[in-house]
Amino acid sequence: MKAIVIGAGFSGAACARKLAENGFEVTVIEKNTHIGGNAYDEYQCGAYVHRYGPHIFHTEKQKVFEFLSRFTEWFPYEHRVLANLHGTYIPVPFNLESLRKTFPAEKAKKIEAVLKKEYGEGKKVPILQLKENPDADIREFADFVFENVFRFYTQKQWGRKIE
Ligand SMILES: Cc1cc2nc3c(=O)[nH]c(=O)nc-3n(C[C@H](O)[C@H](O)[C@H](O)COP(=O)(O)OP(=O)(O)OC[C@H]3O[C@@H](n4cnc5c(N)ncnc54)[C@H](O)[C@@H]3O)c2cc1C
């Protein structure tokens, strides 16, 4: 059987490989002059440089790790991101520690309590869901995160306006 895969980024490359291992004769069509899509890197002056911005690998899935381990060695790396928000360094993605660092103490405490009551401990909540919460404190918090983190990050990372 034959298959055509359009695009040789992570998705296309992984699909093509799996298809080939399952007996398909695969043709990969890539419009760029290189494979790897956004994650492409190239050797420059003794180091690999990500042409489209730095990439780190992370997964919680053992089978993804095992699949990729067939093709690469790993460099252990601990990722700690702090964003400079109007002069204050905060963890991103935005979490309760970021909340405590950006809101006045009493207000932060109140928002933290309503968030935990509404969503529970350690829960990840999509920003658009937060923005629609009927609780005014949660909405104020969501609007702050949306305007100060998501808006700038989207613009910088994807070169697009958040709208
Ligand atoms: C600056 C930046 C930093 C990032 N950092 C991370 C990170 O640290 N960790 C992480 O996991 N993810 C990161 N990402 C996200 C990651 O790059 C993407 O999730 C991943 O590359 C998506 O892979 P993909 O194969 O779906 O798409 P792409 O990588 O976009 O690949 C699509 C491929 O298809 C080709 N193509 C498209 N249309 C056609 C066509 N009509 N004909 C032929 N070929 C076509 C394109 O040329 C491209 O090669 C980052 C992205 C950016 C931009």
The ligand as an SDF file (V2000), in Angstrom:
LIG
                    3D

 53 58  0  0  0  0  0  0  0  0999 V2000
    9.5390   29.6950   18.4350 C   0  0  0  0  0  0  0  0  0  0  0  0
    8.8900   28.3570   18.7640 C   0  0  0  0  0  0  0  0  0  0  0  0
    9.2700   27.6790   19.9030 C   0  0  0  0  0  0  0  0  0  0  0  0
    8.6650   26.4590   20.2250 C   0  0  0  0  0  0  0  0  0  0  0  0
    9.1170   25.7830   21.3080 N   0  0  0  0  0  0  0  0  0  0  0  0
    8.6800   24.5330   21.5330 C   0  0  0  0  0  0  0  0  0  0  0  0
    9.2560   23.7430   22.5680 C   0  0  0  0  0  0  0  0  0  0  0  0
   10.1420   24.1930   23.2780 O   0  0  0  0  0  0  0  0  0  0  0  0
    8.7880   22.4850   22.7430 N   0  0  0  0  0  0  0  0  0  0  0  0
    7.7820   21.9650   21.9580 C   0  0  0  0  0  0  0  0  0  0  0  0
    7.3990   20.8070   22.1530 O   0  0  0  0  0  0  0  0  0  0  0  0
    7.2180   22.6890   20.9780 N   0  0  0  0  0  0  0  0  0  0  0  0
    7.6420   23.9470   20.7320 C   0  0  0  0  0  0  0  0  0  0  0  0
    7.1080   24.6820   19.7160 N   0  0  0  0  0  0  0  0  0  0  0  0
    5.9930   24.0880   18.9590 C   0  0  0  0  0  0  0  0  0  0  0  0
    6.5200   23.1070   17.8950 C   0  0  0  0  0  0  0  0  0  0  0  0
    7.4020   23.7670   17.0210 O   0  0  0  0  0  0  0  0  0  0  0  0
    5.3260   22.6140   17.1160 C   0  0  0  0  0  0  0  0  0  0  0  0
    4.3630   22.0560   17.9940 O   0  0  0  0  0  0  0  0  0  0  0  0
    5.7320   21.5410   16.1220 C   0  0  0  0  0  0  0  0  0  0  0  0
    6.7830   21.9920   15.3130 O   0  0  0  0  0  0  0  0  0  0  0  0
    4.5200   21.1970   15.2910 C   0  0  0  0  0  0  0  0  0  0  0  0
    4.9100   20.2110   14.3720 O   0  0  0  0  0  0  0  0  0  0  0  0
    4.0500   19.9640   13.0990 P   0  0  0  0  0  0  0  0  0  0  0  0
    4.6950   18.8610   12.3480 O   0  0  0  0  0  0  0  0  0  0  0  0
    2.6290   19.8040   13.4610 O   0  0  0  0  0  0  0  0  0  0  0  0
    4.1110   21.3710   12.2980 O   0  0  0  0  0  0  0  0  0  0  0  0
    5.3760   22.1280   11.6660 P   0  0  0  0  0  0  0  0  0  0  0  0
    6.5830   22.0150   12.4960 O   0  0  0  0  0  0  0  0  0  0  0  0
    4.8460   23.4950   11.3250 O   0  0  0  0  0  0  0  0  0  0  0  0
    5.6440   21.3240   10.3310 O   0  0  0  0  0  0  0  0  0  0  0  0
    4.7880   21.4010    9.2270 C   0  0  0  0  0  0  0  0  0  0  0  0
    5.6210   21.1190    7.9980 C   0  0  0  0  0  0  0  0  0  0  0  0
    4.7540   21.0040    6.8850 O   0  0  0  0  0  0  0  0  0  0  0  0
    5.2920   21.7240    5.7950 C   0  0  0  0  0  0  0  0  0  0  0  0
    4.1620   22.1070    4.9550 N   0  0  0  0  0  0  0  0  0  0  0  0
    3.1090   22.8640    5.2980 C   0  0  0  0  0  0  0  0  0  0  0  0
    2.2600   22.9670    4.2750 N   0  0  0  0  0  0  0  0  0  0  0  0
    2.7920   22.2500    3.2600 C   0  0  0  0  0  0  0  0  0  0  0  0
    2.3740   21.9830    1.9270 C   0  0  0  0  0  0  0  0  0  0  0  0
    1.2180   22.4760    1.4370 N   0  0  0  0  0  0  0  0  0  0  0  0
    3.1680   21.2160    1.1530 N   0  0  0  0  0  0  0  0  0  0  0  0
    4.3260   20.7130    1.6410 C   0  0  0  0  0  0  0  0  0  0  0  0
    4.7800   20.9270    2.8980 N   0  0  0  0  0  0  0  0  0  0  0  0
    4.0110   21.6990    3.6940 C   0  0  0  0  0  0  0  0  0  0  0  0
    5.9980   22.9130    6.4400 C   0  0  0  0  0  0  0  0  0  0  0  0
    7.0010   23.4470    5.5760 O   0  0  0  0  0  0  0  0  0  0  0  0
    6.6120   22.2570    7.6930 C   0  0  0  0  0  0  0  0  0  0  0  0
    7.8830   21.7080    7.4450 O   0  0  0  0  0  0  0  0  0  0  0  0
    7.6410   25.9220   19.3900 C   0  0  0  0  0  0  0  0  0  0  0  0
    7.2660   26.6290   18.2420 C   0  0  0  0  0  0  0  0  0  0  0  0
    7.8670   27.8270   17.9210 C   0  0  0  0  0  0  0  0  0  0  0  0
    7.4590   28.5590   16.6500 C   0  0  0  0  0  0  0  0  0  0  0  0
  1  2  1  0
  2  3  1  0
  2 52  2  0
  3  4  2  0
  4  5  1  0
  4 50  1  0
  5  6  2  0
  6  7  1  0
  6 13  1  0
  7  8  2  0
  7  9  1  0
  9 10  1  0
 10 11  2  0
 10 12  1  0
 12 13  2  0
 13 14  1  0
 14 15  1  0
 14 50  1  0
 15 16  1  0
 16 17  1  0
 16 18  1  0
 18 19  1  0
 18 20  1  0
 20 21  1  0
 20 22  1  0
 22 23  1  0
 23 24  1  0
 24 25  2  0
 24 26  1  0
 24 27  1  0
 27 28  1  0
 28 29  2  0
 28 30  1  0
 28 31  1  0
 31 32  1  0
 32 33  1  0
 33 34  1  0
 33 48  1  0
 34 35  1  0
 35 36  1  0
 35 46  1  0
 36 37  1  0
 36 45  1  0
 37 38  2  0
 38 39  1  0
 39 40  1  0
 39 45  2  0
 40 41  1  0
 40 42  2  0
 42 43  1  0
 43 44  2  0
 44 45  1  0
 46 47  1  0
 46 48  1  0
 48 49  1  0
 50 51  2  0
 51 52  1  0
 52 53  1  0
M  END
$$$$
